[in-house]
Amino acid sequence: MPKFDGDVPSKPWGGSEDFCISPDSRTIYFAARVAGVTEPWSTNFDIFSVPISGGKTTNLTEANLAWDANPIVSPDGKTLAYKAMKRPGFEADRFELKLRDLATGKVSSLAADWDRSVDGMQWSNDGKSMYVIAGDVGTTRLFKIDVKTGTVTALSTKGHFDALHQTATGFVFMKSGLNGPSQIYAAAPKSKMIDEGAIALTNVNSSLKDKKFGSSSSSTSRVGMMKLFMAM
């Protein structure tokens, strides 16, 4: 990429979520922060596109001076999904899900009124939904968002949902909790919640099953937080 100065994946925490290849293998989309004197304190990451054969790099989110990340193209190659913050310089802002029509350049928000910040995300195999991992009242859960309606549906219960992989017949996922490390599971067919009735495929630190752990609960009020700190 001639004259482009930036790290992909970004440093120090970037990974494969920072770039993707279009379904037709002609274009690379990537998230990057341009190097320069403001790089150490800037949160202005942008989404860029460049032909896979080389050529001009195009900034697709130049108008947003806050953080844009996690580009991923729909299975039909028509829509680019990514997550974006609104407030420049504020790295703890909420990540909102954005959809860009690659033919017209029109950008819209998906589930704009949903009060959660997107962590990880991927398209469903049929391109009709987005699977999103997001924090939810002291837990990290999997959600399904309908692309047409913006309807949000929770797909996992308590604990920390770590990763999802779609297969031809169902889902494989990773989940952890306060009582054990992340394990790999195969979802039960037709289960409403992906982690209900799931089959464990790994058994890391199996001795923890014989240990007794205290119960955990979520506290979202100021009074609840005060009680929690006083009990520590």
N, C-alpha and C positions, 0 to 999 in steps of 0.2 A: 504494500500500500504506500505509494509514493507520498512523501511529505506528511504522513500521519505519525504523530508522536504520542503514544499512549500504550498502556499495558493491557493485553488481553490474554488470559483472564486478568482481572484487576488485582493489584497487590494490596494487602497480603492475603485477603480472604476469598478471592475470586475462584471460580471453578467452571465446570462445564455449562452451568446455567448462564454464563456470560455470553454464549454464542450459540447459533444454530444454523443449519443449512436448509435452504428451501427444498420442498419435496421434489422439484425438478432438477435439483443439484446445480442450479445456475447462480445462486446468490447466497452470500453469507451475511447474516445479521449478527451484530455484536454490540455489547454494551461496553463503554469505555469512558474514562475521564482523560481529557487532553492534558498532557504534561505542560508544566509551566510554573511560574512563580507562585500561583495560587493553589497548585495541586495539593499541598499538604493539608490545607483546611477546607478545600472545596468539596461540596457534595454534588456538584453538577456533572453527573454521569449522563451520557446520552446514548441513544440507540442509533447505530450506523448500519448502512448497507454497502456492500461492495461486490462486484461480479467475482465469481469464484476463479475466473481466469485472470483476474487483476483489472485495474482500471480506477475510475473515479470513486472516491468514498463519499457517500451522501449522509448527512446528518438528518435523521428523520424526526428528532425531538428537540431541535434547536430552540424552539419557542419556550420550552419549559426549562427554567434555570435551576430547578431542583433535580432530584435523583430519578433517573429512568433506568430500568433494569430488566433482566430475565426475558429477553426476546424469544418468542417461539411461534412458528408459523402453523396455521391450521392444516389439516391433512389435505385439503383441496388446494392449498397454496394461495388462497385469496385473502386471508386475514392474518395480520400480525398481532399477536397478543403480547403485552408486556405490563409491568407494574410501574407505577410512578408516584412520587411524592409531589406535594404542592409548594412547600415552604423551602426556599433556597437556604442552604447552610444549616438546616435542622435535620440531623441524621436520624432522629427518633420519630419523624413524622409518619403518618399512616401511608402504607403502600396501597394504592388503589389500582384496580384492574382496568386496563385500557385495551381497546380493540381498534386497529387501524386497517381500513380498507386499502389494500395495496394497489388497487386500480385507480381510485379517486383521491387517496390520501386523507380521507375523512377519518377523524378520530372520535370515538365515543367511549363513555365510561360504562362498564358493566357492573351492575349491582352497586350503583353509586351511593345509595343510602345504607348499605350494609356496613355497620360499625365494627369492622375487623380489618386488620392489616395483613395483606397477603405475604406469606413466606415463600412457599414453593407452589408451582402450578404446572399443569400440562393439559393438553387437549384430550378429549375423549377420542377414541378411535374413529367414531363416526362424525366428529367435528361439531356435534350439536351441543356439547357441554364443555365446561372447564372443570377439572378437578383441582381444588385449591387446598393447601395446607395453611392453617392460620391459628394464631393464639385465640383462645376462647375461655375467658373467666378462669384463669389459672390452669387451663389445660391447652393442649395443642391438638386440633382435630382436623379431620378430612371433611371437605364440603364439596358439593356438586352445584355448579351454577349453570342454569340454562342460558344459552347464548342469546336466544330470541327474547325471552321474557325477563331475564335477570333474576329469576327465582332461585333462592339459595336453600339447599337441603343438606342437613348434617348427615354424614355417612359413617361417623365413628363415635364411640362413647368416650369415657374418661381416659386419662393417661396422656402420653405424648406420642402423637402419630409422626413418624420420622420420614417415611418414604413410601412411594406407590409405584408399582409396575403393572401395566395392563398386558394380559396374555390373550390368546385367541379364545380361551374358555372362561376367563375370570380375572381375578386380581391376586397379586402377591404383594405383601407390604411389610414394613418394619414398624415396630411399635415398642416403646419403653415406658417405664413408670418409676415411681418412687421406691417400688419394691423389687426392681430388677432392671438389668440392662436391655438394650434393644435386641429384639428377637425377630426372626423372619417367619411370616405366617402366610398360609394360603387361605383366602376367603372362602367361606362356605357358599355354595351355589344359592342364589336367590335370597340371601340374607339381607334384611333391611339395613342393618348396621354391619359394615364390612368386618368389624372385629368381633361380632357375636357368633360363636360357634366356629371360629377360625381354627385351622389346624396348624400347630406349631411345627415349623420345619427345622428350627435350631433349638438348642438347650444350653445356652451359655450360662455359666455359674449356676448349675442345677441345684446346688446345695441351698440356694436361697429359698427354695420351695419349703424347706423345713424350718425356716426362720419366721418368727412372728414380728410383724411390723405394725406400728400404730396406724390408725385411720387418718386419712387426709380429707380436707374439705376446702372449698374456695371461699374467700372473704373479699368482698368488693366494696364494703362500706368503710368509712373512716373509723367508726366505732369498732368494727370488726378487726381492722388492722391494728388499732391500739390494744385491743385485747390480745392479739397475737404476739405483739412485741412485749407486752407485760408478762406473758406466760413464758417467754424465752429466758 
